[in-house]
Amino acid sequence: MAIITLTTDFGEKDHFVGAVKGAIYTELDPIRIVDISHSISPFHITEAAYIIQNAYKSFPLGTIH
């Protein structure tokens, strides 16, 4: 089963994270989705890169980040 991680600046106060997950599950079943963070500062690419850099090593090869 493939793994996709999500790292976004969406926050968790609205429907966006759920909508993205729903769209992924609709297109790619079976799949496992792992939330790394949805609290990245808006448009802060360096912050997102830092978070992903420190998290990706914990996932098996072939994981989509």
PyMOL commands that place a pseudoatom at each C-alpha (Angstrom):
pseudoatom trace, name=CA, resn=MET, resi=1, chain=A, elem=C, hetatm=0, pos=[0.000, 0.000, 0.000]
pseudoatom trace, name=CA, resn=ALA, resi=2, chain=A, elem=C, hetatm=0, pos=[1.406, 3.373, -1.016]
pseudoatom trace, name=CA, resn=ILE, resi=3, chain=A, elem=C, hetatm=0, pos=[1.937, 6.149, 1.528]
pseudoatom trace, name=CA, resn=ILE, resi=4, chain=A, elem=C, hetatm=0, pos=[1.376, 9.852, 0.886]
pseudoatom trace, name=CA, resn=THR, resi=5, chain=A, elem=C, hetatm=0, pos=[2.331, 12.449, 3.493]
pseudoatom trace, name=CA, resn=LEU, resi=6, chain=A, elem=C, hetatm=0, pos=[0.685, 15.851, 3.725]
pseudoatom trace, name=CA, resn=THR, resi=7, chain=A, elem=C, hetatm=0, pos=[2.499, 18.991, 4.854]
pseudoatom trace, name=CA, resn=THR, resi=8, chain=A, elem=C, hetatm=0, pos=[0.465, 22.144, 4.273]
pseudoatom trace, name=CA, resn=ASP, resi=9, chain=A, elem=C, hetatm=0, pos=[-0.269, 25.650, 5.470]
pseudoatom trace, name=CA, resn=PHE, resi=10, chain=A, elem=C, hetatm=0, pos=[-4.029, 24.926, 5.496]
pseudoatom trace, name=CA, resn=GLY, resi=11, chain=A, elem=C, hetatm=0, pos=[-4.479, 24.854, 9.269]
pseudoatom trace, name=CA, resn=GLU, resi=12, chain=A, elem=C, hetatm=0, pos=[-7.212, 22.665, 10.735]
pseudoatom trace, name=CA, resn=LYS, resi=13, chain=A, elem=C, hetatm=0, pos=[-10.107, 25.088, 11.179]
pseudoatom trace, name=CA, resn=ASP, resi=14, chain=A, elem=C, hetatm=0, pos=[-11.853, 24.439, 7.885]
pseudoatom trace, name=CA, resn=HIS, resi=15, chain=A, elem=C, hetatm=0, pos=[-12.600, 21.732, 5.339]
pseudoatom trace, name=CA, resn=PHE, resi=16, chain=A, elem=C, hetatm=0, pos=[-9.479, 21.937, 3.156]
pseudoatom trace, name=CA, resn=VAL, resi=17, chain=A, elem=C, hetatm=0, pos=[-7.446, 19.077, 4.662]
pseudoatom trace, name=CA, resn=GLY, resi=18, chain=A, elem=C, hetatm=0, pos=[-10.457, 16.777, 4.598]
pseudoatom trace, name=CA, resn=ALA, resi=19, chain=A, elem=C, hetatm=0, pos=[-11.267, 17.756, 1.020]
pseudoatom trace, name=CA, resn=VAL, resi=20, chain=A, elem=C, hetatm=0, pos=[-7.709, 17.015, -0.140]
pseudoatom trace, name=CA, resn=LYS, resi=21, chain=A, elem=C, hetatm=0, pos=[-7.740, 13.643, 1.615]
pseudoatom trace, name=CA, resn=GLY, resi=22, chain=A, elem=C, hetatm=0, pos=[-11.127, 12.804, 0.127]
pseudoatom trace, name=CA, resn=ALA, resi=23, chain=A, elem=C, hetatm=0, pos=[-9.892, 13.634, -3.368]
pseudoatom trace, name=CA, resn=ILE, resi=24, chain=A, elem=C, hetatm=0, pos=[-6.792, 11.472, -2.902]
pseudoatom trace, name=CA, resn=TYR, resi=25, chain=A, elem=C, hetatm=0, pos=[-8.813, 8.523, -1.565]
pseudoatom trace, name=CA, resn=THR, resi=26, chain=A, elem=C, hetatm=0, pos=[-11.243, 8.851, -4.476]
pseudoatom trace, name=CA, resn=GLU, resi=27, chain=A, elem=C, hetatm=0, pos=[-8.455, 8.596, -7.043]
pseudoatom trace, name=CA, resn=LEU, resi=28, chain=A, elem=C, hetatm=0, pos=[-5.963, 6.265, -5.346]
pseudoatom trace, name=CA, resn=ASP, resi=29, chain=A, elem=C, hetatm=0, pos=[-7.623, 3.559, -3.292]
pseudoatom trace, name=CA, resn=PRO, resi=30, chain=A, elem=C, hetatm=0, pos=[-6.014, 1.748, -1.443]
pseudoatom trace, name=CA, resn=ILE, resi=31, chain=A, elem=C, hetatm=0, pos=[-3.614, 4.324, -0.035]
pseudoatom trace, name=CA, resn=ARG, resi=32, chain=A, elem=C, hetatm=0, pos=[-2.425, 5.495, 3.359]
pseudoatom trace, name=CA, resn=ILE, resi=33, chain=A, elem=C, hetatm=0, pos=[-2.301, 9.233, 4.089]
pseudoatom trace, name=CA, resn=VAL, resi=34, chain=A, elem=C, hetatm=0, pos=[-0.149, 10.533, 6.949]
pseudoatom trace, name=CA, resn=ASP, resi=35, chain=A, elem=C, hetatm=0, pos=[-0.438, 14.113, 8.207]
pseudoatom trace, name=CA, resn=ILE, resi=36, chain=A, elem=C, hetatm=0, pos=[2.973, 15.560, 9.003]
pseudoatom trace, name=CA, resn=SER, resi=37, chain=A, elem=C, hetatm=0, pos=[1.792, 19.126, 9.655]
pseudoatom trace, name=CA, resn=HIS, resi=38, chain=A, elem=C, hetatm=0, pos=[-0.928, 21.526, 8.582]
pseudoatom trace, name=CA, resn=SER, resi=39, chain=A, elem=C, hetatm=0, pos=[0.464, 24.371, 10.694]
pseudoatom trace, name=CA, resn=ILE, resi=40, chain=A, elem=C, hetatm=0, pos=[3.177, 25.676, 8.372]
pseudoatom trace, name=CA, resn=SER, resi=41, chain=A, elem=C, hetatm=0, pos=[3.224, 29.479, 8.251]
pseudoatom trace, name=CA, resn=PRO, resi=42, chain=A, elem=C, hetatm=0, pos=[1.405, 30.633, 5.096]
pseudoatom trace, name=CA, resn=PHE, resi=43, chain=A, elem=C, hetatm=0, pos=[3.631, 30.439, 1.997]
pseudoatom trace, name=CA, resn=HIS, resi=44, chain=A, elem=C, hetatm=0, pos=[6.742, 29.740, 4.134]
pseudoatom trace, name=CA, resn=ILE, resi=45, chain=A, elem=C, hetatm=0, pos=[8.581, 27.304, 1.869]
pseudoatom trace, name=CA, resn=THR, resi=46, chain=A, elem=C, hetatm=0, pos=[11.704, 27.191, 4.036]
pseudoatom trace, name=CA, resn=GLU, resi=47, chain=A, elem=C, hetatm=0, pos=[9.672, 26.160, 7.073]
pseudoatom trace, name=CA, resn=ALA, resi=48, chain=A, elem=C, hetatm=0, pos=[7.908, 23.443, 5.080]
pseudoatom trace, name=CA, resn=ALA, resi=49, chain=A, elem=C, hetatm=0, pos=[11.240, 22.185, 3.738]
pseudoatom trace, name=CA, resn=TYR, resi=50, chain=A, elem=C, hetatm=0, pos=[12.657, 21.988, 7.266]
pseudoatom trace, name=CA, resn=ILE, resi=51, chain=A, elem=C, hetatm=0, pos=[9.649, 19.996, 8.513]
pseudoatom trace, name=CA, resn=ILE, resi=52, chain=A, elem=C, hetatm=0, pos=[9.734, 17.573, 5.574]
pseudoatom trace, name=CA, resn=GLN, resi=53, chain=A, elem=C, hetatm=0, pos=[13.529, 17.198, 5.754]
pseudoatom trace, name=CA, resn=ASN, resi=54, chain=A, elem=C, hetatm=0, pos=[13.251, 16.059, 9.356]
pseudoatom trace, name=CA, resn=ALA, resi=55, chain=A, elem=C, hetatm=0, pos=[10.247, 13.784, 8.831]
pseudoatom trace, name=CA, resn=TYR, resi=56, chain=A, elem=C, hetatm=0, pos=[10.882, 11.993, 5.532]
pseudoatom trace, name=CA, resn=LYS, resi=57, chain=A, elem=C, hetatm=0, pos=[13.627, 9.771, 6.956]
pseudoatom trace, name=CA, resn=SER, resi=58, chain=A, elem=C, hetatm=0, pos=[11.019, 8.064, 9.138]
pseudoatom trace, name=CA, resn=PHE, resi=59, chain=A, elem=C, hetatm=0, pos=[9.088, 6.744, 6.131]
pseudoatom trace, name=CA, resn=PRO, resi=60, chain=A, elem=C, hetatm=0, pos=[9.828, 3.814, 3.814]
pseudoatom trace, name=CA, resn=LEU, resi=61, chain=A, elem=C, hetatm=0, pos=[11.301, 4.344, 0.366]
pseudoatom trace, name=CA, resn=GLY, resi=62, chain=A, elem=C, hetatm=0, pos=[8.640, 5.124, -2.190]
pseudoatom trace, name=CA, resn=THR, resi=63, chain=A, elem=C, hetatm=0, pos=[6.629, 7.363, 0.136]
pseudoatom trace, name=CA, resn=ILE, resi=64, chain=A, elem=C, hetatm=0, pos=[5.265, 10.436, -1.633]
pseudoatom trace, name=CA, resn=HIS, resi=65, chain=A, elem=C, hetatm=0, pos=[5.906, 13.662, 0.293]
for i in range(1, 65): cmd.bond("trace and resi %d" % i, "trace and resi %d" % (i + 1))
show_as sticks, trace
zoom trace
